């Protein structure tokens, strides 16, 4: 999850400064973490090749130093790049490799983060039951460790997995809990996805006007904050809702532009 408080470009500038300094003085562990932080910002902004390059450099340093925990976390982020590039098989392998290391280390919270990533990938593939299984475990682990924002996001993905299984009422209950919890979060990169999942569940329940009114502010907020990935997700969600409301011209236009942006970010 992102910081929600600092501009991504400020974070990237700070991290790049730290990376240069720590490489110059030979603090390779800190350099690896700074490179991964730059990768996180580039991923959020939709620069997938740039993000992957940063993660590659970071993971190479971490592997050389034997820092298994950070190495496993970077594998998850590399998997997220693959997911955004629609390379599901590569993403799945990266997540499973990360989970294997985390289980060796006995890292429950990091393992939960990876299970959450696996659940999102299963949702992409229409595997709602598998996604729900991964997600339930993630929610419990985050709750046990008091990782509130991660718990909120995982709860939202639970609702997504239930909706895919046609369990609309269960999905509605799950997203209501995620919305309730998200009201306490200061992280917009948590709140926006919850809002979008909420809008999709409204649309599934034929509350199309309410769904559109819920999704539009999320798109506006993502756009105002230059959160490219979330802009894309919000635009896709809104376009799908517009298609359901018979506003086909607007929906097709929005989906076409979103598709073009998604294609560009993979280059």
C-alpha positions as CSV (number, residue, x, y, z in Angstrom):
1,X,0.0,0.0,0.0
2,X,1.1,3.5,-0.6
3,X,1.8,6.3,1.9
4,X,-1.2,8.4,1.0
5,X,0.4,11.4,2.6
6,X,3.3,12.3,0.4
7,X,3.4,13.1,-3.3
8,X,4.8,10.1,-5.3
9,X,7.4,12.3,-7.0
10,X,8.7,13.5,-3.6
11,X,9.0,9.9,-2.4
12,X,10.8,9.0,-5.6
13,X,13.2,11.9,-5.4
14,X,14.0,11.2,-1.7
15,X,14.5,7.5,-2.4
16,X,16.8,8.2,-5.4
17,X,18.9,10.5,-3.3
18,X,19.2,7.9,-0.6
19,X,20.1,5.2,-3.2
20,X,22.9,7.3,-4.8
21,X,24.3,8.1,-1.3
22,X,24.1,4.6,0.1
23,X,25.7,3.1,-3.1
24,X,28.6,5.7,-2.8
25,X,29.3,4.8,0.8
26,X,28.7,1.1,0.4
27,X,25.5,0.7,2.4
28,X,24.1,-1.9,-0.1
29,X,21.2,-3.0,2.1
30,X,19.8,0.6,2.3
31,X,20.5,1.1,-1.4
32,X,18.4,-2.0,-2.2
33,X,15.5,-0.7,-0.1
34,X,15.7,2.7,-1.7
35,X,15.7,1.2,-5.2
36,X,12.6,-0.9,-4.3
37,X,10.9,2.3,-3.1
38,X,11.6,4.0,-6.4
39,X,10.1,0.9,-8.1
40,X,7.0,1.3,-6.0
41,X,6.5,4.9,-7.1
42,X,7.1,4.0,-10.8
43,X,4.6,1.1,-10.5
44,X,2.0,3.4,-9.1
45,X,2.6,5.9,-11.9
46,X,2.3,3.2,-14.6
47,X,5.9,3.1,-15.6
48,X,6.1,-0.7,-15.6
49,X,9.5,-1.1,-17.4
50,X,11.1,1.5,-15.1
51,X,9.6,-0.2,-12.0
52,X,10.8,-3.7,-13.1
53,X,14.3,-2.3,-13.6
54,X,14.4,-0.9,-10.1
55,X,13.1,-4.2,-8.6
56,X,15.6,-6.2,-10.6
57,X,18.5,-4.1,-9.3
58,X,17.1,-4.2,-5.7
59,X,16.5,-8.0,-5.8
60,X,20.0,-8.7,-7.2
61,X,21.6,-6.7,-4.3
62,X,19.3,-8.4,-1.7
63,X,20.1,-11.9,-3.1
64,X,23.8,-11.2,-2.9
65,X,23.5,-9.9,0.7
66,X,21.4,-12.9,1.7
67,X,18.5,-10.6,2.8
68,X,15.8,-13.2,2.2
69,X,12.9,-11.2,3.7
70,X,13.5,-8.1,1.5
71,X,14.2,-10.3,-1.5
72,X,10.8,-12.1,-1.0
73,X,9.0,-8.7,-0.7
74,X,10.6,-7.5,-3.9
75,X,9.6,-10.7,-5.7
76,X,6.0,-9.8,-4.9
77,X,6.4,-6.3,-6.4
78,X,7.9,-7.9,-9.5
79,X,4.9,-10.1,-9.7
80,X,2.7,-7.1,-9.6
81,X,4.5,-5.7,-12.6
82,X,3.9,-9.0,-14.4
83,X,0.2,-8.8,-13.4
84,X,-0.2,-5.3,-14.8
85,X,1.5,-6.6,-18.0
86,X,-1.1,-9.4,-18.2
87,X,1.7,-12.0,-17.8
88,X,-0.3,-14.1,-15.2
89,X,2.0,-17.1,-15.3
90,X,5.1,-15.1,-14.5
91,X,3.2,-13.2,-11.8
92,X,2.1,-16.5,-10.2
93,X,5.6,-17.9,-10.2
94,X,7.0,-14.8,-8.6
95,X,4.3,-14.8,-5.9
96,X,4.8,-18.5,-5.2
97,X,8.6,-18.1,-5.0
98,X,8.1,-15.3,-2.6
99,X,5.7,-17.2,-0.5
100,X,8.1,-20.2,-0.3
101,X,10.8,-17.9,1.1
102,X,8.4,-16.2,3.6
103,X,7.2,-19.5,4.9
104,X,10.8,-20.6,5.5
105,X,11.3,-17.4,7.5
106,X,8.0,-17.8,9.4
107,X,7.0,-14.3,8.3
108,X,3.2,-14.4,8.7
109,X,2.5,-10.7,7.8
110,X,4.7,-10.8,4.7
111,X,3.2,-14.2,3.7
112,X,-0.3,-12.6,4.1
113,X,0.7,-9.8,1.7
114,X,1.7,-12.5,-0.9
115,X,-1.5,-14.4,-0.4
116,X,-3.4,-11.2,-1.0
117,X,-1.5,-10.7,-4.3
118,X,-2.3,-14.3,-5.3
119,X,-6.0,-13.6,-4.5
120,X,-6.0,-10.6,-6.8
121,X,-4.4,-12.7,-9.5
122,X,-7.0,-15.4,-9.0
123,X,-9.8,-12.8,-9.2
124,X,-8.3,-11.6,-12.6
125,X,-8.6,-15.2,-13.8
126,X,-12.2,-15.7,-12.6
127,X,-11.1,-18.1,-9.8
128,X,-13.3,-16.6,-7.1
129,X,-13.3,-19.6,-4.7
130,X,-9.5,-19.8,-4.8
131,X,-9.2,-16.1,-4.3
132,X,-11.5,-16.2,-1.3
133,X,-9.4,-18.9,0.3
134,X,-6.2,-16.9,0.0
135,X,-8.0,-13.7,1.1
136,X,-9.6,-15.1,4.2
137,X,-6.2,-16.2,5.5
138,X,-4.7,-12.8,4.6
139,X,-7.4,-10.9,6.5
140,X,-6.9,-12.9,9.6
141,X,-3.1,-12.5,9.6
142,X,-3.4,-8.7,9.0
143,X,-5.9,-8.5,11.8
144,X,-3.7,-10.4,14.2
145,X,-0.8,-8.2,13.5
146,X,-2.9,-5.0,13.6
147,X,-2.0,-4.0,10.0
148,X,-5.2,-2.0,9.5
149,X,-4.8,-0.8,5.9
150,X,-3.7,-4.2,4.6
151,X,-6.7,-5.8,6.4
152,X,-9.1,-3.2,4.8
153,X,-7.7,-3.9,1.3
154,X,-7.8,-7.7,1.8
155,X,-11.4,-7.4,3.0
156,X,-12.3,-5.5,-0.1
157,X,-10.7,-8.2,-2.3
158,X,-12.8,-10.8,-0.3
159,X,-15.9,-9.0,-1.6
160,X,-14.6,-9.1,-5.1
161,X,-14.0,-12.9,-4.9
162,X,-17.5,-13.4,-3.5
163,X,-19.0,-11.4,-6.3
164,X,-17.2,-13.5,-8.8
165,X,-18.8,-16.6,-7.3
166,X,-22.3,-15.0,-7.7
167,X,-22.7,-14.5,-3.9
168,X,-24.0,-10.9,-4.2
169,X,-25.4,-10.7,-0.7
170,X,-22.2,-12.0,0.9
171,X,-20.2,-9.6,-1.3
172,X,-22.4,-6.7,-0.2
173,X,-21.8,-7.6,3.5
174,X,-18.0,-8.0,3.0
175,X,-17.7,-4.6,1.2
176,X,-19.8,-2.9,3.8
177,X,-17.2,-4.0,6.4
178,X,-14.3,-2.8,4.2
179,X,-16.0,0.6,3.6
180,X,-16.6,0.9,7.4
181,X,-13.0,0.2,8.2
182,X,-11.7,2.4,5.3
183,X,-13.3,5.4,6.9
184,X,-10.5,5.3,9.5
185,X,-7.7,5.1,6.9
186,X,-5.6,8.0,5.7
187,X,-4.3,6.1,2.7
188,X,-6.0,7.0,-0.5
189,X,-4.4,4.0,-2.2
190,X,-6.5,1.9,0.2
191,X,-9.7,3.9,0.1
192,X,-10.0,4.2,-3.7
193,X,-9.9,0.5,-4.5
194,X,-12.5,-0.1,-1.7
195,X,-14.7,2.5,-3.3
196,X,-14.4,0.9,-6.7
197,X,-15.2,-2.5,-5.4
198,X,-18.2,-1.0,-3.6
199,X,-19.4,0.6,-6.9
200,X,-19.0,-2.7,-8.8
201,X,-21.1,-4.5,-6.2
202,X,-23.8,-1.8,-6.4
203,X,-23.8,-2.3,-10.2
204,X,-24.2,-6.1,-9.7
205,X,-27.2,-5.4,-7.6
206,X,-28.7,-3.2,-10.4
207,X,-28.1,0.0,-8.4
208,X,-26.4,1.6,-11.5
209,X,-27.0,5.3,-10.8
210,X,-25.6,4.9,-7.3
211,X,-22.7,2.9,-8.7
212,X,-21.7,5.6,-11.1
213,X,-22.0,8.3,-8.4
214,X,-19.7,6.2,-6.2
215,X,-17.1,5.5,-8.8
216,X,-16.8,9.0,-10.3
217,X,-15.3,10.7,-7.2
218,X,-12.7,7.9,-6.9
219,X,-11.6,8.6,-10.5
220,X,-11.4,12.3,-9.9
221,X,-9.4,11.8,-6.7
222,X,-7.0,9.4,-8.5
223,X,-6.6,11.8,-11.3
224,X,-5.9,14.8,-9.0
225,X,-3.3,12.9,-7.1
226,X,-1.6,11.6,-10.3
227,X,-2.2,8.0,-9.3
228,X,-2.0,6.5,-12.8
229,X,-2.8,2.8,-11.9
230,X,-5.8,3.8,-9.8
231,X,-7.0,6.2,-12.5
232,X,-6.9,3.3,-14.9
233,X,-8.8,1.0,-12.6
234,X,-11.4,3.7,-11.8
235,X,-11.9,4.6,-15.5
236,X,-12.4,0.9,-16.4
237,X,-14.9,0.4,-13.6
238,X,-16.8,3.6,-14.6
239,X,-16.8,2.6,-18.2
240,X,-18.3,-0.8,-17.4
241,X,-21.0,0.8,-15.3
242,X,-21.8,3.2,-18.1
243,X,-22.2,0.3,-20.5
244,X,-24.7,-1.3,-18.1
245,X,-26.7,1.9,-17.9
246,X,-27.1,1.9,-21.7
247,X,-24.8,4.9,-22.0
248,X,-22.9,3.0,-24.6
249,X,-21.1,5.8,-26.3
250,X,-19.6,7.1,-23.1
251,X,-18.8,3.6,-21.9
252,X,-17.2,2.5,-25.1
253,X,-15.1,5.7,-25.3
254,X,-13.9,5.4,-21.7
255,X,-13.1,1.7,-22.1
256,X,-11.2,2.4,-25.4
257,X,-9.1,5.1,-23.8
258,X,-8.4,3.0,-20.8
259,X,-7.4,0.1,-23.0
260,X,-5.0,2.3,-24.9
261,X,-3.5,3.6,-21.7
262,X,-3.0,0.0,-20.4
263,X,-1.3,-1.0,-23.6
264,X,1.1,2.0,-23.4
265,X,2.0,1.3,-19.8
266,X,3.3,-2.2,-20.9
267,X,5.7,-0.8,-23.4
